[in-house]
Amino acid sequence: MNGYKRIDEKDITYIREIIKDDERVLAGDNINEEYSHDELSGTSSYPDIVVKAGSAEEISRIMKYAYEHTIPVTPRGAGTGLVGSSVAMEHGIMIDTSLMNGILELDEENLTVTVEPGVLLMELAAYVEEHDFFYPPDPGEKSATIGGNISTNAGGMRAVKYGVTRDYVMGLEVVLPNGEITQFGGKVVKNSSGYDLKDLIVGSEGTLGFITKAILKLMPLPKKVISLLIPFPTLKQAIDTVPLIIKSKSIPTAIEFMQREVIMDAEEYLGRAFPDKQSDAYLLLKFDGNSSEEVEEAYDKVAKLCLEQGALDVLISNTEEREESIWKARGAFLEAIKGSTTYMDEVDMVVPRNCVNEMVTYLHNLHNEVDIRIKSFGHAGDGNLHAYILKDDLSDEEWEKRMKAAMEKIYQKAYELKGQVSGEHGIGYAKKPYLRESLPNENISLMNGIKKVFDPKNILNPHKVAQM
């Protein structure tokens, strides 16, 4: 138990007094099974009590009590994570922020929006677009919370052109493990005032502080968006074209690669046909800009380049119907692969852009070496690849053995290519061994030292990221 206090009736009574709404406090048999795991459900542990917080002040009071009594606390958003970040490994208190879902301010003069952590990504995107603004980060899971996106520094498809969540977080309100409420950053565009504590919180997976408010940077909404679906004879030809697209200076908003086998899973899952059947390998590109001329100039240059590299065709998605059918299929890949097997685990590695082809080829051939089904797709434009290892009808023992062998080989290959073990999903609990293998001991020690400064009693989301 690492010296943690186990929750008793006295603690539950005290927490109920803080919340003053029994429906927002769940204990014992009232705790839904969903709270014991995240989206992949490989890591499972029940909290002793779940609190659906309504404000930073409530979280502050609970954290002060937990700090005083050394009770572990696990932050949780929508539970859509894929690495066990929001699983209560030491039981204790779980604080669910899904009710803290207010969009507090749209500041058109400073191009910012201020939100609570429980706002869903799709709600935020729709809200700012109604006001002619654009929040560029675009992780695949649209029902994830902004707090969760910030905690994992989520990326998504538009990272090629616009960057990742960290690039759009200007300020944070944070409850520290001792219960104090503080602010990091703000609405200023430039800031060289000491260590950047805000950026330490971004990507820290709820281990350093509890995000209760975020000031996010917005951009003007692009007036024109168009996609190109480009079939290639082979996956190698498709992937080899990506560095040339990047060098062309006509950088698309997104560059995705996909294979026929994953598209077929998506067709079956969605019950609708993909608009093209002529190839086993595709690049999917998106362009945006402020006028049709600007967008056409950019995509015309890239379309010609792709045809020169052997593309079979260039399909321009210039109707809403076609656009929706293509991107809906791409958005369904994860759920479709999950639906095609009994269980799966995922690898979210990132390699330099010019190594994408080597990594994809390696993934494609690995199933022969390890004798396990592996499906992959990813963000070819930023080097972030997703590989899914499928259990099918393997026994638990055989699955564990082959899955671990495949993961070790994949991470080792990414390391050889000077990549990293996570591009956007984080480390959480499940991927810790691979992080420790991929980084120097000094880096792990620094991470654990930072954790100790923020959280000397180690009560906030213990056993995650760099901790044993």
BAFI-557915 format. One record per residue (C-alpha): residue number from 0; residue in three letters; x, y, z. Coordinates in steps of 0.25 Angstrom, whole numbers. Example, Ala and Ser with C-alpha at 12.3 -4.5 7.8 and 13.67 -1.06 7.14 Angstrom:
% BAFI-557915
+------+------+-------+-------+-------+
: resi : resn :     X :     Y :     Z :
+------+------+-------+-------+-------+
:    0 :  Ala :    49 :   -18 :    31 :
:    1 :  Ser :    55 :    -4 :    29 :
+------+------+-------+-------+-------+
***
This chain:
% BAFI-557915
+------+------+-------+-------+-------+
: resi : resn :     X :     Y :     Z :
+------+------+-------+-------+-------+
:    0 :  Met :     0 :     0 :     0 :
:    1 :  Asn :    12 :     9 :     0 :
:    2 :  Gly :     8 :    15 :    14 :
:    3 :  Tyr :    -6 :    21 :     8 :
:    4 :  Lys :   -18 :    22 :    17 :
:    5 :  Arg :   -29 :    12 :    13 :
:    6 :  Ile :   -42 :    20 :    12 :
:    7 :  Asp :   -52 :    17 :    23 :
:    8 :  Glu :   -66 :    22 :    26 :
:    9 :  Lys :   -61 :    35 :    33 :
:   10 :  Asp :   -54 :    39 :    20 :
:   11 :  Ile :   -66 :    36 :    12 :
:   12 :  Thr :   -75 :    45 :    22 :
:   13 :  Tyr :   -65 :    56 :    21 :
:   14 :  Ile :   -65 :    56 :     6 :
:   15 :  Arg :   -80 :    56 :     5 :
:   16 :  Glu :   -80 :    68 :    14 :
:   17 :  Ile :   -71 :    75 :     4 :
:   18 :  Ile :   -80 :    71 :    -8 :
:   19 :  Lys :   -93 :    73 :    -2 :
:   20 :  Asp :  -100 :    64 :   -13 :
:   21 :  Asp :  -100 :    49 :   -11 :
:   22 :  Glu :  -103 :    47 :   -26 :
:   23 :  Arg :   -89 :    52 :   -28 :
:   24 :  Val :   -82 :    43 :   -18 :
:   25 :  Leu :   -81 :    28 :   -22 :
:   26 :  Ala :   -75 :    18 :   -12 :
:   27 :  Gly :   -75 :     2 :   -11 :
:   28 :  Asp :   -85 :    -5 :   -20 :
:   29 :  Asn :   -90 :     8 :   -26 :
:   30 :  Ile :   -77 :    10 :   -34 :
:   31 :  Asn :   -79 :     6 :   -48 :
:   32 :  Glu :   -69 :    -4 :   -54 :
:   33 :  Glu :   -65 :     7 :   -65 :
:   34 :  Tyr :   -58 :    14 :   -54 :
:   35 :  Ser :   -48 :     2 :   -52 :
:   36 :  His :   -41 :     3 :   -65 :
:   37 :  Asp :   -39 :    12 :   -77 :
:   38 :  Glu :   -43 :    10 :   -92 :
:   39 :  Leu :   -33 :    -2 :   -94 :
:   40 :  Ser :   -37 :    -8 :   -81 :
:   41 :  Gly :   -24 :   -16 :   -80 :
:   42 :  Thr :   -21 :    -9 :   -67 :
:   43 :  Ser :   -32 :   -10 :   -56 :
:   44 :  Ser :   -33 :    -6 :   -42 :
:   45 :  Tyr :   -45 :     0 :   -34 :
:   46 :  Pro :   -45 :    13 :   -26 :
:   47 :  Asp :   -51 :    13 :   -12 :
:   48 :  Ile :   -59 :    25 :   -15 :
:   49 :  Val :   -63 :    33 :   -28 :
:   50 :  Val :   -66 :    48 :   -27 :
:   51 :  Lys :   -72 :    56 :   -38 :
:   52 :  Ala :   -66 :    69 :   -36 :
:   53 :  Gly :   -73 :    82 :   -39 :
:   54 :  Ser :   -63 :    93 :   -37 :
:   55 :  Ala :   -48 :    95 :   -34 :
:   56 :  Glu :   -52 :    99 :   -20 :
:   57 :  Glu :   -58 :    85 :   -17 :
:   58 :  Ile :   -45 :    78 :   -23 :
:   59 :  Ser :   -36 :    87 :   -15 :
:   60 :  Arg :   -43 :    83 :    -2 :
:   61 :  Ile :   -43 :    68 :    -5 :
:   62 :  Met :   -28 :    69 :    -9 :
:   63 :  Lys :   -25 :    77 :     4 :
:   64 :  Tyr :   -32 :    65 :    12 :
:   65 :  Ala :   -25 :    55 :     4 :
:   66 :  Tyr :   -11 :    61 :     6 :
:   67 :  Glu :   -13 :    63 :    21 :
:   68 :  His :   -17 :    48 :    22 :
:   69 :  Thr :    -8 :    42 :    11 :
:   70 :  Ile :   -20 :    37 :     2 :
:   71 :  Pro :   -17 :    34 :   -13 :
:   72 :  Val :   -25 :    42 :   -23 :
:   73 :  Thr :   -27 :    39 :   -38 :
:   74 :  Pro :   -32 :    49 :   -47 :
:   75 :  Arg :   -41 :    45 :   -58 :
:   76 :  Gly :   -48 :    51 :   -70 :
:   77 :  Ala :   -56 :    43 :   -80 :
:   78 :  Gly :   -47 :    30 :   -78 :
:   79 :  Thr :   -44 :    29 :   -93 :
:   80 :  Gly :   -29 :    28 :   -90 :
:   81 :  Leu :   -21 :    16 :   -96 :
:   82 :  Val :   -10 :    14 :   -86 :
:   83 :  Gly :   -17 :    13 :   -72 :
:   84 :  Ser :   -14 :    27 :   -68 :
:   85 :  Ser :   -27 :    29 :   -61 :
:   86 :  Val :   -28 :    16 :   -54 :
:   87 :  Ala :   -27 :    16 :   -38 :
:   88 :  Met :   -16 :     7 :   -36 :
:   89 :  Glu :   -15 :    10 :   -21 :
:   90 :  His :   -31 :    11 :   -20 :
:   91 :  Gly :   -34 :    23 :   -11 :
:   92 :  Ile :   -41 :    35 :   -17 :
:   93 :  Met :   -45 :    37 :   -32 :
:   94 :  Ile :   -49 :    51 :   -36 :
:   95 :  Asp :   -57 :    51 :   -49 :
:   96 :  Thr :   -57 :    64 :   -56 :
:   97 :  Ser :   -68 :    61 :   -66 :
:   98 :  Leu :   -78 :    71 :   -59 :
:   99 :  Met :   -68 :    82 :   -60 :
:  100 :  Asn :   -72 :    85 :   -75 :
:  101 :  Gly :   -74 :    99 :   -76 :
:  102 :  Ile :   -68 :   108 :   -87 :
:  103 :  Leu :   -66 :   120 :   -79 :
:  104 :  Glu :   -61 :   131 :   -88 :
:  105 :  Leu :   -58 :   134 :  -103 :
:  106 :  Asp :   -48 :   145 :  -104 :
:  107 :  Glu :   -49 :   150 :  -118 :
:  108 :  Glu :   -38 :   161 :  -116 :
:  109 :  Asn :   -28 :   152 :  -110 :
:  110 :  Leu :   -32 :   140 :  -119 :
:  111 :  Thr :   -34 :   131 :  -107 :
:  112 :  Val :   -45 :   122 :  -101 :
:  113 :  Thr :   -45 :   118 :   -86 :
:  114 :  Val :   -51 :   105 :   -83 :
:  115 :  Glu :   -53 :    95 :   -71 :
:  116 :  Pro :   -46 :    82 :   -72 :
:  117 :  Gly :   -59 :    73 :   -75 :
:  118 :  Val :   -62 :    80 :   -88 :
:  119 :  Leu :   -62 :    70 :   -99 :
:  120 :  Leu :   -53 :    72 :  -111 :
:  121 :  Met :   -65 :    72 :  -121 :
:  122 :  Glu :   -73 :    82 :  -112 :
:  123 :  Leu :   -61 :    91 :  -112 :
:  124 :  Ala :   -59 :    90 :  -127 :
:  125 :  Ala :   -73 :    92 :  -131 :
:  126 :  Tyr :   -75 :   104 :  -121 :
:  127 :  Val :   -63 :   112 :  -127 :
:  128 :  Glu :   -66 :   109 :  -141 :
:  129 :  Glu :   -80 :   115 :  -139 :
:  130 :  His :   -72 :   128 :  -136 :
:  131 :  Asp :   -63 :   127 :  -148 :
:  132 :  Phe :   -51 :   122 :  -140 :
:  133 :  Phe :   -43 :   109 :  -141 :
:  134 :  Tyr :   -37 :   100 :  -130 :
:  135 :  Pro :   -26 :    92 :  -138 :
:  136 :  Pro :   -23 :    80 :  -129 :
:  137 :  Asp :   -31 :    69 :  -135 :
:  138 :  Pro :   -29 :    55 :  -127 :
:  139 :  Gly :   -37 :    44 :  -133 :
:  140 :  Glu :   -45 :    42 :  -120 :
:  141 :  Lys :   -55 :    54 :  -121 :
:  142 :  Ser :   -62 :    50 :  -108 :
:  143 :  Ala :   -49 :    52 :  -100 :
:  144 :  Thr :   -49 :    63 :   -90 :
:  145 :  Ile :   -40 :    75 :   -92 :
:  146 :  Gly :   -34 :    72 :   -78 :
:  147 :  Gly :   -30 :    58 :   -83 :
:  148 :  Asn :   -24 :    64 :   -96 :
:  149 :  Ile :   -16 :    74 :   -89 :
:  150 :  Ser :   -11 :    63 :   -79 :
:  151 :  Thr :    -6 :    54 :   -90 :
:  152 :  Asn :    -2 :    65 :  -100 :
:  153 :  Ala :   -11 :    59 :  -110 :
:  154 :  Gly :    -7 :    61 :  -125 :
:  155 :  Gly :   -16 :    56 :  -136 :
:  156 :  Met :   -17 :    57 :  -151 :
:  157 :  Arg :   -15 :    73 :  -152 :
:  158 :  Ala :    -2 :    72 :  -145 :
:  159 :  Val :     6 :    73 :  -158 :
:  160 :  Lys :     2 :    87 :  -161 :
:  161 :  Tyr :    -3 :    92 :  -147 :
:  162 :  Gly :     5 :    85 :  -136 :
:  163 :  Val :    -1 :    78 :  -124 :
:  164 :  Thr :    -9 :    81 :  -112 :
:  165 :  Arg :     3 :    87 :  -104 :
:  166 :  Asp :     4 :    98 :  -115 :
:  167 :  Tyr :   -10 :   103 :  -112 :
:  168 :  Val :   -10 :   103 :   -97 :
:  169 :  Met :    -7 :   118 :   -92 :
:  170 :  Gly :   -11 :   117 :   -78 :
:  171 :  Leu :   -16 :   107 :   -67 :
:  172 :  Glu :   -22 :   107 :   -54 :
:  173 :  Val :   -17 :    96 :   -46 :
:  174 :  Val :   -20 :    90 :   -32 :
:  175 :  Leu :    -7 :    85 :   -26 :
:  176 :  Pro :    -6 :    72 :   -18 :
:  177 :  Asn :    -6 :    79 :    -5 :
:  178 :  Gly :   -19 :    86 :    -9 :
:  179 :  Glu :   -14 :   100 :   -13 :
:  180 :  Ile :   -20 :   106 :   -25 :
:  181 :  Thr :   -10 :   113 :   -35 :
:  182 :  Gln :    -9 :   118 :   -49 :
:  183 :  Phe :     2 :   116 :   -59 :
:  184 :  Gly :     3 :   124 :   -72 :
:  185 :  Gly :    -9 :   133 :   -76 :
:  186 :  Lys :   -13 :   141 :   -88 :
:  187 :  Val :     0 :   147 :   -92 :
:  188 :  Val :     6 :   142 :  -105 :
:  189 :  Lys :    21 :   143 :  -100 :
:  190 :  Asn :    26 :   139 :   -87 :
:  191 :  Ser :    40 :   137 :   -82 :
:  192 :  Ser :    37 :   138 :   -67 :
:  193 :  Gly :    45 :   127 :   -61 :
:  194 :  Tyr :    43 :   112 :   -63 :
:  195 :  Asp :    31 :   109 :   -71 :
:  196 :  Leu :    22 :   101 :   -61 :
:  197 :  Lys :    10 :   101 :   -70 :
:  198 :  Asp :    18 :    93 :   -80 :
:  199 :  Leu :    21 :    83 :   -69 :
:  200 :  Ile :     7 :    81 :   -66 :
:  201 :  Val :     3 :    78 :   -81 :
:  202 :  Gly :     6 :    64 :   -84 :
:  203 :  Ser :     8 :    60 :   -69 :
:  204 :  Glu :    -4 :    51 :   -69 :
:  205 :  Gly :   -10 :    56 :   -56 :
:  206 :  Thr :     3 :    53 :   -47 :
:  207 :  Leu :     7 :    67 :   -44 :
:  208 :  Gly :    -6 :    75 :   -42 :
:  209 :  Phe :   -21 :    75 :   -45 :
:  210 :  Ile :   -25 :    83 :   -57 :
:  211 :  Thr :   -38 :    91 :   -54 :
:  212 :  Lys :   -38 :   102 :   -64 :
:  213 :  Ala :   -30 :   104 :   -78 :
:  214 :  Ile :   -28 :   116 :   -86 :
:  215 :  Leu :   -27 :   111 :  -101 :
:  216 :  Lys :   -21 :   119 :  -113 :
:  217 :  Leu :   -31 :   120 :  -125 :
:  218 :  Met :   -28 :   123 :  -140 :
:  219 :  Pro :   -38 :   129 :  -150 :
:  220 :  Leu :   -46 :   118 :  -157 :
:  221 :  Pro :   -41 :   114 :  -170 :
:  222 :  Lys :   -51 :   117 :  -181 :
:  223 :  Lys :   -48 :   106 :  -190 :
:  224 :  Val :   -45 :    91 :  -187 :
:  225 :  Ile :   -43 :    80 :  -198 :
:  226 :  Ser :   -37 :    66 :  -197 :
:  227 :  Leu :   -30 :    57 :  -207 :
:  228 :  Leu :   -31 :    42 :  -206 :
:  229 :  Ile :   -19 :    36 :  -214 :
:  230 :  Pro :   -18 :    21 :  -217 :
:  231 :  Phe :    -4 :    16 :  -220 :
:  232 :  Pro :     0 :     2 :  -225 :
:  233 :  Thr :     8 :    -1 :  -212 :
:  234 :  Leu :     9 :     4 :  -198 :
:  235 :  Lys :    24 :     7 :  -200 :
:  236 :  Gln :    21 :    16 :  -212 :
:  237 :  Ala :    11 :    23 :  -204 :
:  238 :  Ile :    20 :    25 :  -191 :
:  239 :  Asp :    32 :    29 :  -200 :
:  240 :  Thr :    24 :    40 :  -206 :
:  241 :  Val :    21 :    47 :  -192 :
:  242 :  Pro :    35 :    53 :  -190 :
:  243 :  Leu :    34 :    59 :  -204 :
:  244 :  Ile :    20 :    65 :  -200 :
:  245 :  Ile :    27 :    72 :  -188 :
:  246 :  Lys :    38 :    77 :  -196 :
:  247 :  Ser :    29 :    83 :  -206 :
:  248 :  Lys :    25 :    94 :  -196 :
:  249 :  Ser :    10 :    92 :  -200 :
:  250 :  Ile :     8 :    85 :  -186 :
:  251 :  Pro :    -5 :    79 :  -184 :
:  252 :  Thr :   -13 :    80 :  -171 :
:  253 :  Ala :   -13 :    65 :  -170 :
:  254 :  Ile :    -5 :    53 :  -177 :
:  255 :  Glu :   -11 :    40 :  -173 :
:  256 :  Phe :    -7 :    26 :  -179 :
:  257 :  Met :   -17 :    14 :  -179 :
:  258 :  Gln :   -17 :     0 :  -185 :
:  259 :  Arg :   -29 :    -7 :  -191 :
:  260 :  Glu :   -30 :   -17 :  -180 :
:  261 :  Val :   -33 :    -6 :  -169 :
:  262 :  Ile :   -42 :     1 :  -179 :
:  263 :  Met :   -50 :   -13 :  -180 :
:  264 :  Asp :   -51 :   -13 :  -165 :
:  265 :  Ala :   -57 :     1 :  -165 :
:  266 :  Glu :   -67 :    -2 :  -176 :
:  267 :  Glu :   -72 :   -14 :  -168 :
:  268 :  Tyr :   -72 :    -6 :  -155 :
:  269 :  Leu :   -80 :     6 :  -161 :
:  270 :  Gly :   -88 :    -2 :  -171 :
:  271 :  Arg :   -85 :     7 :  -183 :
:  272 :  Ala :   -75 :     6 :  -194 :
:  273 :  Phe :   -62 :    14 :  -196 :
:  274 :  Pro :   -62 :    22 :  -208 :
:  275 :  Asp :   -51 :    15 :  -215 :
:  276 :  Lys :   -47 :     1 :  -217 :
:  277 :  Gln :   -36 :     1 :  -227 :
:  278 :  Ser :   -24 :     0 :  -218 :
:  279 :  Asp :   -18 :    -7 :  -205 :
:  280 :  Ala :   -11 :     6 :  -201 :
:  281 :  Tyr :   -15 :    20 :  -200 :
:  282 :  Leu :   -11 :    34 :  -195 :
:  283 :  Leu :   -22 :    43 :  -190 :
:  284 :  Leu :   -18 :    58 :  -190 :
:  285 :  Lys :   -26 :    70 :  -185 :
:  286 :  Phe :   -23 :    84 :  -189 :
:  287 :  Asp :   -29 :    97 :  -183 :
:  288 :  Gly :   -28 :   112 :  -186 :
:  289 :  Asn :   -36 :   125 :  -188 :
:  290 :  Ser :   -40 :   124 :  -202 :
:  291 :  Ser :   -42 :   113 :  -213 :
:  292 :  Glu :   -31 :   118 :  -221 :
:  293 :  Glu :   -21 :   117 :  -209 :
:  294 :  Val :   -25 :   103 :  -206 :
:  295 :  Glu :   -25 :    98 :  -221 :
:  296 :  Glu :   -11 :   104 :  -223 :
:  297 :  Ala :    -6 :    96 :  -212 :
:  298 :  Tyr :   -13 :    83 :  -215 :
:  299 :  Asp :   -11 :    84 :  -230 :
:  300 :  Lys :     4 :    84 :  -227 :
:  301 :  Val :     4 :    72 :  -218 :
:  302 :  Ala :    -6 :    64 :  -227 :
:  303 :  Lys :     4 :    65 :  -239 :
:  304 :  Leu :    15 :    61 :  -230 :
:  305 :  Cys :     8 :    48 :  -225 :
:  306 :  Leu :     4 :    45 :  -240 :
:  307 :  Glu :    19 :    46 :  -243 :
:  308 :  Gln :    22 :    37 :  -232 :
:  309 :  Gly :    13 :    26 :  -238 :
:  310 :  Ala :     0 :    29 :  -231 :
:  311 :  Leu :   -12 :    22 :  -239 :
:  312 :  Asp :   -21 :    34 :  -238 :
:  313 :  Val :   -24 :    46 :  -230 :
:  314 :  Leu :   -39 :    47 :  -225 :
:  315 :  Ile :   -43 :    61 :  -220 :
:  316 :  Ser :   -53 :    61 :  -209 :
:  317 :  Asn :   -61 :    73 :  -213 :
:  318 :  Thr :   -75 :    69 :  -208 :
:  319 :  Glu :   -79 :    68 :  -194 :
:  320 :  Glu :   -84 :    54 :  -196 :
:  321 :  Arg :   -71 :    49 :  -201 :
:  322 :  Glu :   -63 :    56 :  -191 :
:  323 :  Glu :   -72 :    50 :  -180 :
:  324 :  Ser :   -70 :    36 :  -185 :
:  325 :  Ile :   -55 :    37 :  -186 :
:  326 :  Trp :   -53 :    43 :  -172 :
:  327 :  Lys :   -63 :    35 :  -165 :
:  328 :  Ala :   -56 :    23 :  -169 :
:  329 :  Arg :   -43 :    28 :  -165 :
:  330 :  Gly :   -49 :    32 :  -151 :
:  331 :  Ala :   -55 :    18 :  -149 :
:  332 :  Phe :   -42 :    11 :  -151 :
:  333 :  Leu :   -39 :     9 :  -136 :
:  334 :  Glu :   -53 :     4 :  -133 :
:  335 :  Ala :   -54 :    -5 :  -146 :
:  336 :  Ile :   -41 :   -12 :  -142 :
:  337 :  Lys :   -45 :   -14 :  -128 :
:  338 :  Gly :   -58 :   -20 :  -133 :
:  339 :  Ser :   -50 :   -30 :  -142 :
:  340 :  Thr :   -44 :   -37 :  -131 :
:  341 :  Thr :   -46 :   -42 :  -117 :
:  342 :  Tyr :   -36 :   -32 :  -110 :
:  343 :  Met :   -25 :   -23 :  -114 :
:  344 :  Asp :   -13 :   -15 :  -109 :
:  345 :  Glu :    -7 :    -3 :  -116 :
:  346 :  Val :     6 :     3 :  -119 :
:  347 :  Asp :     7 :    18 :  -122 :
:  348 :  Met :    21 :    21 :  -126 :
:  349 :  Val :    27 :    33 :  -133 :
:  350 :  Val :    39 :    33 :  -142 :
:  351 :  Pro :    45 :    44 :  -151 :
:  352 :  Arg :    37 :    47 :  -163 :
:  353 :  Asn :    48 :    41 :  -172 :
:  354 :  Cys :    47 :    28 :  -165 :
:  355 :  Val :    32 :    25 :  -167 :
:  356 :  Asn :    34 :    16 :  -178 :
:  357 :  Glu :    44 :     7 :  -171 :
:  358 :  Met :    35 :     7 :  -159 :
:  359 :  Val :    23 :     3 :  -167 :
:  360 :  Thr :    30 :    -7 :  -175 :
:  361 :  Tyr :    35 :   -13 :  -162 :
:  362 :  Leu :    21 :   -14 :  -156 :
:  363 :  His :    15 :   -20 :  -168 :
:  364 :  Asn :    25 :   -31 :  -168 :
:  365 :  Leu :    26 :   -33 :  -153 :
:  366 :  His :    14 :   -42 :  -152 :
:  367 :  Asn :    21 :   -53 :  -159 :
:  368 :  Glu :    33 :   -53 :  -149 :
:  369 :  Val :    24 :   -53 :  -136 :
:  370 :  Asp :    12 :   -60 :  -142 :
:  371 :  Ile :     1 :   -50 :  -138 :
:  372 :  Arg :    -8 :   -41 :  -145 :
:  373 :  Ile :    -4 :   -27 :  -146 :
:  374 :  Lys :   -11 :   -15 :  -152 :
:  375 :  Ser :    -6 :    -1 :  -154 :
:  376 :  Phe :   -10 :    12 :  -159 :
:  377 :  Gly :    -5 :    26 :  -155 :
:  378 :  His :    -1 :    40 :  -157 :
:  379 :  Ala :    10 :    39 :  -168 :
:  380 :  Gly :    12 :    54 :  -169 :
:  381 :  Asp :    17 :    55 :  -154 :
:  382 :  Gly :    23 :    41 :  -152 :
:  383 :  Asn :    13 :    36 :  -142 :
:  384 :  Leu :     9 :    22 :  -145 :
:  385 :  His :    -2 :    13 :  -138 :
:  386 :  Ala :     0 :    -2 :  -138 :
:  387 :  Tyr :   -11 :   -11 :  -132 :
:  388 :  Ile :    -7 :   -25 :  -127 :
:  389 :  Leu :   -19 :   -34 :  -128 :
:  390 :  Lys :   -22 :   -46 :  -119 :
:  391 :  Asp :   -32 :   -53 :  -127 :
:  392 :  Asp :   -34 :   -67 :  -122 :
:  393 :  Leu :   -20 :   -68 :  -115 :
:  394 :  Ser :   -20 :   -73 :  -100 :
:  395 :  Asp :   -17 :   -63 :   -90 :
:  396 :  Glu :    -3 :   -69 :   -88 :
:  397 :  Glu :     0 :   -69 :  -102 :
:  398 :  Trp :    -5 :   -55 :  -104 :
:  399 :  Glu :     3 :   -50 :   -93 :
:  400 :  Lys :    16 :   -56 :   -99 :
:  401 :  Arg :    14 :   -52 :  -113 :
:  402 :  Met :     8 :   -38 :  -110 :
:  403 :  Lys :    20 :   -35 :  -102 :
:  404 :  Ala :    30 :   -40 :  -112 :
:  405 :  Ala :    23 :   -32 :  -123 :
:  406 :  Met :    23 :   -19 :  -114 :
:  407 :  Glu :    38 :   -21 :  -110 :
:  408 :  Lys :    42 :   -22 :  -125 :
:  409 :  Ile :    33 :   -10 :  -129 :
:  410 :  Tyr :    39 :    -1 :  -118 :
:  411 :  Gln :    53 :    -6 :  -121 :
:  412 :  Lys :    52 :    -3 :  -136 :
:  413 :  Ala :    46 :    11 :  -133 :
:  414 :  Tyr :    58 :    14 :  -123 :
:  415 :  Glu :    68 :     9 :  -134 :
:  416 :  Leu :    61 :    20 :  -143 :
:  417 :  Lys :    63 :    30 :  -132 :
:  418 :  Gly :    48 :    31 :  -129 :
:  419 :  Gln :    40 :    31 :  -116 :
:  420 :  Val :    31 :    21 :  -109 :
:  421 :  Ser :    18 :    30 :  -110 :
:  422 :  Gly :    14 :    41 :  -120 :
:  423 :  Glu :     1 :    45 :  -113 :
:  424 :  His :    -5 :    34 :  -104 :
:  425 :  Gly :     4 :    36 :   -93 :
:  426 :  Ile :    11 :    25 :   -84 :
:  427 :  Gly :     1 :    24 :   -72 :
:  428 :  Tyr :     3 :    11 :   -65 :
:  429 :  Ala :     3 :     1 :   -76 :
:  430 :  Lys :    15 :     6 :   -84 :
:  431 :  Lys :    25 :     9 :   -73 :
:  432 :  Pro :    35 :    -2 :   -76 :
:  433 :  Tyr :    36 :     3 :   -90 :
:  434 :  Leu :    39 :    17 :   -86 :
:  435 :  Arg :    50 :    13 :   -76 :
:  436 :  Glu :    57 :     5 :   -87 :
:  437 :  Ser :    56 :    16 :   -97 :
:  438 :  Leu :    62 :    28 :   -88 :
:  439 :  Pro :    75 :    30 :   -80 :
:  440 :  Asn :    74 :    27 :   -65 :
:  441 :  Glu :    77 :    42 :   -63 :
:  442 :  Asn :    64 :    46 :   -70 :
:  443 :  Ile :    56 :    36 :   -62 :
:  444 :  Ser :    62 :    42 :   -49 :
:  445 :  Leu :    59 :    56 :   -54 :
:  446 :  Met :    45 :    52 :   -56 :
:  447 :  Asn :    43 :    46 :   -43 :
:  448 :  Gly :    50 :    58 :   -36 :
:  449 :  Ile :    40 :    67 :   -43 :
:  450 :  Lys :    29 :    58 :   -38 :
:  451 :  Lys :    34 :    59 :   -23 :
:  452 :  Val :    35 :    74 :   -24 :
:  453 :  Phe :    20 :    75 :   -28 :
:  454 :  Asp :    15 :    64 :   -20 :
:  455 :  Pro :    25 :    60 :    -8 :
:  456 :  Lys :    14 :    50 :    -2 :
:  457 :  Asn :    12 :    44 :   -16 :
:  458 :  Ile :    -3 :    44 :   -14 :
:  459 :  Leu :    -7 :    49 :   -28 :
:  460 :  Asn :    -8 :    38 :   -39 :
:  461 :  Pro :     3 :    29 :   -33 :
:  462 :  His :    10 :    18 :   -41 :
:  463 :  Lys :     9 :    26 :   -54 :
:  464 :  Val :    19 :    31 :   -65 :
:  465 :  Ala :    33 :    30 :   -59 :
:  466 :  Gln :    30 :    24 :   -46 :
:  467 :  Met :    32 :     9 :   -42 :
+------+------+-------+-------+-------+
***
